[in-house]
Amino acid sequence: MFRRQWLQLGIGGLIGGSFTELLRLRDLHAAELPSGKKPSSCILIWMDGGPTHLETFDLKPEAPSEIRGEFQPIETNVSGIRICEYMPKLAQIADKYAIVRSVCHNQGNHGAGNHYMMTGAPPRIPVGCGAFVSFHPSMGSVAAKERPAPHGLPGYFSMPSMSRSGGPNFLGAKYAPFVVSNDPNSKNFRVRDVELPGGINDLRFQSRRDLRQLTDRLPRFEDPATADPVSAVDQYYEQGYELITTPAAQKAFDIDSEPDALREAYGRNSFGQRALLARRLVEAGVPFVTINDGGWDHHSNLFDALRKRLPTWDQTVAALISDLDSRGLLETTMVIALGEFGRTPKISTLAGETKPGRDHWANAMSILFAGGGTPGGQVIGATDRLGHSAVQRVLSPENFVSTVYHKMGIDPDKVYYTPAGRPAHLVSDPSPISELM
């Protein structure tokens, strides 16, 4: 116990204690690739809170006023596909993405819905709406385990925080995301712990590393059932050394090297610059990046909030897709935007509120899916005339997650084993959405 306490107190002085929270090692096990195709990377735009399908990608202009809301659909560059009037830039490139309108499930609160869509596995027990749930590894953690990343770079990033169910569960802390909490839109953006701490030069840094290696000759307590945290610290530090000493890692975060015009195209705001940084990371070889984009839980003030938000969101997502396409990266990079569920068809006003909104609704939702070889210019599935339920090509979260895994060269039918030896399928139904393949 004394040694463990000494490490907890002392190792932070070597190169920065937050490595134990932010870093994990990649596993260099490469997945088998279907049909010899190059595996795709994934940029997941997680719209935390549950975005309304009725004001984004599945408007119902013919429905009664208490259903259709205040927004109008506009035509896109693909005949027959219409989306919200506040997303004109995405309307101009509808041939580059697909819209899935028929994924649904039975988990109508944030914690459970988040877990289901992030993992492809429903929660095993009821959970609270605000819970951070982890019963199964997230897509990002599985990608970090199954897909190689370049030397010095983690395989899974999340910005500016980890989503509620974005963790590794039984895979262990080394497959948790590297969290970039700093704002890349800030003037002096830097990623914490990717540079040497102030006052420590290269020689001093190496000396401290040598000192730690001497202490590492002490015996390790290895119990697979308990996952010794001291060993996890060792792995984090090794990743930390690689990040600090690898030029490719330093270069990936150098967002200031991007032309001003491109940064403006993405939007000079936190969300826009995180999307640009995500592109830089997949360009450097990172297989999975999540942008945790919160604030979509509009129980009230729905229409005023979206009039302000949707145009900038539209600008960023359209710029990301177009930029990847212009660089020849869209074919091997998925861009996916979704949340945990959709919103109720009927507009309501909360007690004490004056501006209406929509509540949680898991019977219907919309997903934007671009890249990774996805045929664009199509709509998959449909909801009924009121946007109440998926009625055509009804799909599950398992189908969605299996699609992502297939495109990444990961077998969704693979069986993992927990530290206790219990088998766990990645996805219970490994069938992908065929129209996206």
C-alpha positions as CSV (number, residue, x, y, z in Angstrom):
1,M,0.0,0.0,0.0
2,F,2.9,2.4,0.8
3,R,4.3,2.0,-2.7
4,R,0.9,2.7,-4.3
5,Q,0.4,5.9,-2.2
6,W,3.9,7.0,-3.1
7,L,3.1,6.6,-6.8
8,Q,-0.2,8.5,-6.4
9,L,1.5,11.4,-4.8
10,G,4.8,11.4,-6.6
11,I,4.4,10.4,-10.3
12,G,2.5,13.6,-11.1
13,G,5.7,15.6,-10.6
14,L,7.5,13.7,-13.4
15,I,5.6,15.0,-16.5
16,G,2.0,15.9,-15.3
17,G,-0.4,13.9,-13.3
18,S,-3.4,14.3,-15.6
19,F,-2.0,11.6,-18.0
20,T,-3.8,9.1,-15.7
21,E,-7.1,10.7,-16.6
22,L,-6.6,11.5,-20.3
23,L,-4.3,8.9,-21.9
24,R,-4.4,5.3,-22.9
25,L,-2.4,3.0,-25.0
26,R,-3.6,1.8,-28.4
27,D,-3.7,-1.9,-29.2
28,L,-1.9,-2.7,-32.4
29,H,-4.2,-5.6,-33.3
30,A,-5.4,-4.8,-36.8
31,A,-8.9,-5.9,-37.8
32,E,-9.6,-8.1,-40.8
33,L,-10.8,-6.0,-43.6
34,P,-13.9,-7.0,-45.6
35,S,-13.4,-7.6,-49.3
36,G,-9.9,-6.1,-49.1
37,K,-11.2,-2.6,-48.6
38,K,-9.4,0.0,-46.7
39,P,-11.0,0.6,-43.3
40,S,-12.8,3.8,-42.6
41,S,-12.1,6.3,-39.8
42,C,-15.1,7.9,-38.0
43,I,-15.9,11.4,-36.9
44,L,-19.0,11.1,-34.7
45,I,-20.8,14.3,-34.0
46,W,-22.8,13.4,-30.9
47,M,-25.8,15.8,-30.5
48,D,-26.2,15.2,-26.8
49,G,-29.7,15.8,-25.5
50,G,-31.7,14.3,-28.4
51,P,-32.0,16.5,-31.6
52,T,-35.5,17.0,-33.0
53,H,-36.0,15.1,-36.2
54,L,-39.0,17.3,-37.1
55,E,-37.0,20.5,-37.3
56,T,-33.9,19.0,-39.0
57,F,-34.1,16.1,-41.5
58,D,-37.7,14.9,-41.3
59,L,-40.1,17.9,-41.5
60,K,-43.8,17.3,-41.8
61,P,-45.2,20.5,-43.5
62,E,-48.6,18.9,-44.2
63,A,-49.2,17.9,-40.5
64,P,-51.4,20.0,-38.2
65,S,-49.8,23.1,-36.7
66,E,-49.2,21.5,-33.3
67,I,-47.1,18.9,-35.1
68,R,-45.4,20.6,-38.0
69,G,-43.9,23.5,-36.0
70,E,-42.6,26.8,-37.3
71,F,-39.9,25.7,-39.8
72,Q,-40.3,25.0,-43.5
73,P,-38.5,22.4,-45.6
74,I,-36.3,23.4,-48.5
75,E,-35.2,21.5,-51.6
76,T,-31.7,20.0,-51.7
77,N,-29.5,19.3,-54.7
78,V,-31.0,15.8,-54.9
79,S,-34.6,15.7,-56.2
80,G,-37.1,14.6,-53.7
81,I,-35.0,15.2,-50.6
82,R,-35.9,18.1,-48.4
83,I,-34.4,19.3,-45.1
84,C,-34.8,22.3,-42.8
85,E,-34.7,25.8,-44.2
86,Y,-32.0,26.7,-41.7
87,M,-29.5,24.2,-43.2
88,P,-29.0,25.6,-46.7
89,K,-25.3,24.5,-46.9
90,L,-26.1,20.9,-46.2
91,A,-28.9,21.2,-48.7
92,Q,-26.3,22.1,-51.4
93,I,-24.4,18.9,-50.8
94,A,-27.1,16.3,-50.2
95,D,-25.6,14.1,-52.8
96,K,-22.6,13.5,-50.4
97,Y,-24.6,12.0,-47.5
98,A,-27.5,9.8,-46.6
99,I,-30.3,10.4,-44.2
100,V,-31.6,7.6,-42.0
101,R,-35.1,8.3,-40.7
102,S,-36.2,5.0,-39.3
103,V,-33.9,4.0,-36.4
104,C,-35.9,3.7,-33.2
105,H,-35.7,2.0,-29.8
106,N,-37.4,1.9,-26.4
107,Q,-35.1,3.9,-24.2
108,G,-36.6,7.3,-23.7
109,N,-34.2,8.8,-21.2
110,H,-30.8,10.4,-21.8
111,G,-28.7,7.9,-19.9
112,A,-30.2,4.7,-21.4
113,G,-30.7,6.2,-24.9
114,N,-27.1,7.4,-25.0
115,H,-25.8,4.0,-24.0
116,Y,-27.9,2.2,-26.6
117,M,-26.8,4.4,-29.5
118,M,-23.2,4.6,-28.4
119,T,-22.7,0.9,-27.9
120,G,-25.4,-1.0,-29.8
121,A,-26.3,-2.6,-26.5
122,P,-29.4,-1.7,-24.4
123,P,-28.8,-1.1,-20.7
124,R,-29.2,-4.3,-18.7
125,I,-31.1,-2.4,-15.9
126,P,-33.2,0.7,-15.8
127,V,-31.1,3.9,-15.4
128,G,-31.9,7.5,-14.6
129,C,-32.2,10.2,-17.2
130,G,-29.0,11.9,-16.2
131,A,-27.0,8.8,-15.6
132,F,-23.5,8.2,-17.1
133,V,-24.0,4.6,-18.0
134,S,-21.4,2.0,-18.9
135,F,-22.5,-1.6,-19.3
136,H,-20.7,-2.2,-22.6
137,P,-17.7,-0.8,-24.5
138,S,-18.4,2.2,-26.7
139,M,-17.7,2.3,-30.5
140,G,-14.7,4.5,-29.9
141,S,-13.2,2.2,-27.3
142,V,-13.7,-0.8,-29.6
143,A,-12.1,1.1,-32.4
144,A,-9.1,1.9,-30.2
145,K,-8.7,-1.8,-29.4
146,E,-9.2,-3.1,-32.9
147,R,-7.6,-0.5,-35.1
148,P,-4.0,0.5,-35.2
149,A,-3.0,4.1,-34.8
150,P,0.2,5.8,-35.9
151,H,3.1,5.8,-33.4
152,G,2.6,8.4,-30.7
153,L,-1.2,9.0,-31.3
154,P,-4.1,7.5,-29.3
155,G,-6.8,5.7,-31.4
156,Y,-9.8,7.4,-29.8
157,F,-10.3,11.1,-29.1
158,S,-13.3,13.0,-27.6
159,M,-13.8,16.7,-27.5
160,P,-14.4,18.6,-25.3
161,S,-15.4,15.8,-23.0
162,M,-16.4,12.2,-23.0
163,S,-20.0,11.4,-23.8
164,R,-22.1,9.7,-21.1
165,S,-21.5,6.2,-22.5
166,G,-18.3,6.9,-24.5
167,G,-16.1,4.8,-22.2
168,P,-14.4,1.4,-22.5
169,N,-16.3,-0.6,-19.7
170,F,-14.6,-4.0,-19.3
171,L,-12.0,-3.3,-21.9
172,G,-10.2,-1.2,-19.4
173,A,-8.9,2.4,-19.0
174,K,-6.3,2.1,-21.7
175,Y,-9.1,2.2,-24.2
176,A,-10.8,5.3,-22.8
177,P,-10.7,8.4,-25.0
178,F,-8.0,11.0,-25.0
179,V,-10.1,14.0,-24.0
180,V,-9.2,17.4,-25.6
181,S,-11.0,19.8,-23.3
182,N,-9.2,23.0,-24.4
183,D,-11.0,25.2,-27.0
184,P,-9.2,25.1,-30.4
185,N,-10.9,28.4,-31.2
186,S,-8.9,30.1,-28.4
187,K,-6.0,32.3,-29.3
188,N,-3.3,30.3,-27.8
189,F,-4.7,26.8,-28.2
190,R,-2.6,24.0,-26.9
191,V,-3.4,20.4,-25.9
192,R,-2.7,19.8,-22.2
193,D,0.2,17.4,-21.7
194,V,1.2,17.2,-25.3
195,E,4.1,19.5,-24.7
196,L,6.8,19.4,-22.1
197,P,5.8,21.3,-18.9
198,G,7.4,24.7,-18.5
199,G,10.9,24.6,-17.0
200,I,11.6,21.1,-18.1
201,N,14.0,20.7,-21.1
202,D,14.6,17.6,-23.1
203,L,17.6,16.5,-21.0
204,R,15.8,17.0,-17.7
205,F,12.8,15.2,-19.1
206,Q,14.8,12.2,-20.1
207,S,16.5,12.1,-16.7
208,R,13.1,12.0,-15.0
209,R,12.1,9.2,-17.3
210,D,15.2,7.2,-16.5
211,L,14.5,7.7,-12.7
212,R,11.0,6.3,-13.2
213,Q,12.3,3.3,-15.1
214,L,14.5,2.5,-12.1
215,T,11.4,2.4,-9.9
216,D,9.6,0.2,-12.4
217,R,11.9,-2.7,-11.5
218,L,9.8,-3.2,-8.4
219,P,7.4,-6.2,-8.8
220,R,3.9,-5.6,-10.2
221,F,0.7,-6.9,-8.8
222,E,-1.1,-8.5,-11.8
223,D,-4.6,-9.7,-11.2
224,P,-6.8,-9.7,-14.3
225,A,-9.9,-9.6,-12.2
226,T,-9.0,-6.4,-10.5
227,A,-7.0,-4.5,-13.2
228,D,-4.3,-3.1,-11.1
229,P,-4.3,0.7,-11.3
230,V,-0.5,0.9,-11.0
231,S,-0.1,-1.0,-14.3
232,A,-2.7,1.3,-15.9
233,V,-0.6,4.3,-14.7
234,D,2.5,2.7,-16.4
235,Q,0.6,2.5,-19.7
236,Y,-0.6,6.0,-19.5
237,Y,2.9,7.3,-18.9
238,E,4.3,5.3,-21.9
239,Q,1.6,6.9,-24.1
240,G,2.4,10.3,-22.6
241,Y,6.1,9.9,-23.5
242,E,5.1,9.0,-27.0
243,L,2.8,12.0,-27.4
244,I,5.4,14.4,-26.1
245,T,8.3,13.1,-28.2
246,T,6.5,12.2,-31.5
247,P,6.5,15.0,-34.2
248,A,3.4,13.5,-35.8
249,A,1.4,14.0,-32.6
250,Q,2.6,17.6,-32.3
251,K,1.7,18.3,-35.9
252,A,-1.8,16.9,-35.6
253,F,-2.7,19.5,-33.0
254,D,-1.2,22.5,-34.9
255,I,-4.5,23.9,-36.0
256,D,-2.9,27.4,-36.4
257,S,-1.2,26.1,-39.5
258,E,-4.5,25.9,-41.3
259,P,-5.3,28.8,-43.7
260,D,-7.6,31.5,-42.2
261,A,-10.1,31.1,-45.1
262,L,-10.6,27.4,-44.2
263,R,-10.9,28.1,-40.5
264,E,-13.6,30.7,-41.4
265,A,-15.3,28.2,-43.6
266,Y,-15.7,25.8,-40.7
267,G,-16.9,28.6,-38.4
268,R,-14.7,30.6,-35.9
269,N,-16.5,29.1,-32.9
270,S,-15.7,26.1,-30.6
271,F,-17.8,23.6,-32.5
272,G,-16.4,24.6,-35.9
273,Q,-12.8,24.5,-34.8
274,R,-13.3,21.1,-33.1
275,A,-14.6,19.7,-36.4
276,L,-11.5,21.1,-38.1
277,L,-9.3,19.5,-35.5
278,A,-11.2,16.2,-35.9
279,R,-10.3,16.3,-39.6
280,R,-6.6,16.9,-38.8
281,L,-6.7,13.9,-36.4
282,V,-8.2,11.4,-38.9
283,E,-5.8,12.8,-41.5
284,A,-3.0,11.9,-39.1
285,G,-4.4,8.3,-38.8
286,V,-6.6,8.4,-35.8
287,P,-9.5,6.0,-36.3
288,F,-12.2,7.4,-34.1
289,V,-13.0,11.0,-33.0
290,T,-16.1,12.1,-31.1
291,I,-17.3,15.7,-31.0
292,N,-19.5,15.8,-27.9
293,D,-21.9,18.6,-29.1
294,G,-24.3,19.1,-26.2
295,G,-27.4,21.3,-25.7
296,W,-30.0,19.6,-27.9
297,D,-32.5,18.8,-25.2
298,H,-35.1,21.4,-26.1
299,H,-38.1,20.9,-23.8
300,S,-38.8,24.6,-24.3
301,N,-37.7,27.5,-26.5
302,L,-37.1,25.1,-29.3
303,F,-37.7,27.3,-32.3
304,D,-35.8,30.4,-31.2
305,A,-32.9,28.3,-30.1
306,L,-32.6,26.5,-33.4
307,R,-33.0,29.6,-35.5
308,K,-29.8,30.7,-33.9
309,R,-28.0,27.4,-33.7
310,L,-28.8,25.5,-36.9
311,P,-27.2,27.9,-39.4
312,T,-23.8,27.7,-37.7
313,W,-24.1,23.9,-37.1
314,D,-25.1,23.6,-40.8
315,Q,-22.0,25.6,-41.9
316,T,-19.6,23.4,-39.8
317,V,-20.9,20.0,-40.8
318,A,-21.2,21.0,-44.5
319,A,-17.6,22.4,-44.4
320,L,-16.3,19.2,-42.8
321,I,-17.9,16.9,-45.4
322,S,-16.8,19.1,-48.2
323,D,-13.2,19.5,-46.9
324,L,-12.8,15.8,-46.5
325,D,-14.1,15.3,-50.0
326,S,-11.7,17.8,-51.5
327,R,-8.8,16.1,-49.8
328,G,-9.8,12.6,-51.0
329,L,-10.5,11.6,-47.4
330,L,-14.3,11.2,-47.5
331,E,-14.2,7.8,-49.1
332,T,-12.3,6.5,-46.0
333,T,-13.8,8.8,-43.3
334,M,-17.3,8.6,-42.0
335,V,-19.1,11.7,-40.7
336,I,-22.1,10.8,-38.6
337,A,-24.4,13.1,-36.7
338,L,-27.0,11.9,-34.3
339,G,-28.2,11.9,-30.7
340,E,-29.8,9.5,-28.3
341,F,-33.3,9.9,-29.7
342,G,-35.7,12.3,-31.5
343,R,-38.4,14.5,-30.1
344,T,-42.2,14.2,-29.6
345,P,-44.4,15.0,-32.6
346,K,-46.7,17.1,-30.5
347,I,-45.3,20.5,-29.4
348,S,-45.8,21.2,-25.7
349,T,-45.0,24.0,-23.2
350,L,-43.6,23.2,-19.8
351,A,-45.2,24.5,-16.7
352,G,-43.8,28.0,-16.0
353,E,-42.4,28.3,-19.5
354,T,-43.8,30.6,-22.2
355,K,-42.0,29.2,-25.3
356,P,-42.8,25.7,-26.5
357,G,-40.5,22.7,-27.2
358,R,-40.6,19.0,-27.7
359,D,-39.9,16.2,-25.2
360,H,-38.0,12.9,-25.5
361,W,-39.1,10.5,-28.2
362,A,-37.4,7.2,-29.0
363,N,-39.9,6.0,-31.6
364,A,-38.3,8.0,-34.3
365,M,-35.0,9.9,-35.0
366,S,-32.9,11.0,-37.9
367,I,-29.2,10.3,-38.5
368,L,-26.9,12.0,-41.0
369,F,-24.4,9.5,-42.5
370,A,-21.7,10.6,-44.9
371,G,-18.4,9.1,-46.1
372,G,-16.7,5.8,-45.7
373,G,-18.1,4.6,-49.0
374,T,-21.7,5.5,-48.2
375,P,-23.8,6.1,-51.2
376,G,-25.0,9.7,-50.9
377,G,-28.2,11.4,-52.1
378,Q,-30.6,8.9,-50.4
379,V,-33.1,8.7,-47.6
380,I,-33.4,5.4,-45.8
381,G,-36.7,4.5,-44.1
382,A,-39.6,6.8,-43.2
383,T,-41.8,7.9,-40.3
384,D,-45.6,8.2,-40.5
385,R,-47.2,11.4,-41.7
386,L,-47.0,12.9,-38.2
387,G,-43.4,11.9,-37.5
388,H,-44.7,9.7,-34.7
389,S,-43.1,6.4,-35.5
390,A,-40.7,4.7,-37.9
391,V,-42.9,2.8,-40.3
392,Q,-40.7,1.9,-43.3
393,R,-37.4,0.0,-43.1
394,V,-37.5,0.0,-39.3
395,L,-34.0,-0.2,-38.0
396,S,-32.4,-0.6,-34.5
397,P,-29.4,0.8,-32.8
398,E,-27.7,-2.6,-33.3
399,N,-28.1,-2.1,-37.1
400,F,-26.6,1.4,-36.8
401,V,-23.6,0.4,-34.7
402,S,-23.0,-2.7,-36.8
403,T,-22.8,-0.5,-39.9
404,V,-20.1,1.6,-38.3
405,Y,-18.1,-1.4,-37.3
406,H,-18.3,-3.0,-40.7
407,K,-17.1,0.2,-42.4
408,M,-14.2,0.3,-39.9
409,G,-13.2,-3.3,-40.7
410,I,-14.4,-4.6,-37.3
411,D,-16.5,-7.7,-37.1
412,P,-19.6,-6.7,-35.1
413,D,-20.3,-10.4,-34.3
414,K,-17.0,-10.6,-32.5
415,V,-17.1,-12.0,-28.9
416,Y,-15.0,-10.3,-26.2
417,Y,-14.5,-11.7,-22.7
418,T,-14.7,-9.7,-19.6
419,P,-12.0,-10.0,-16.9
420,A,-14.3,-12.5,-15.1
421,G,-14.5,-14.6,-18.2
422,R,-18.0,-13.7,-19.3
423,P,-18.5,-13.7,-23.1
424,A,-20.0,-10.5,-24.6
425,H,-20.9,-10.0,-28.3
426,L,-20.0,-6.6,-29.6
427,V,-23.5,-6.4,-31.1
428,S,-26.3,-8.8,-30.6
429,D,-27.6,-8.3,-34.1
430,P,-24.6,-7.8,-36.4
431,S,-26.6,-6.9,-39.5
432,P,-25.5,-3.5,-41.0
433,I,-27.8,-1.1,-42.8
434,S,-27.4,-2.5,-46.3
435,E,-28.2,0.8,-48.1
436,L,-25.2,2.5,-46.4
437,M,-22.7,-0.2,-47.3
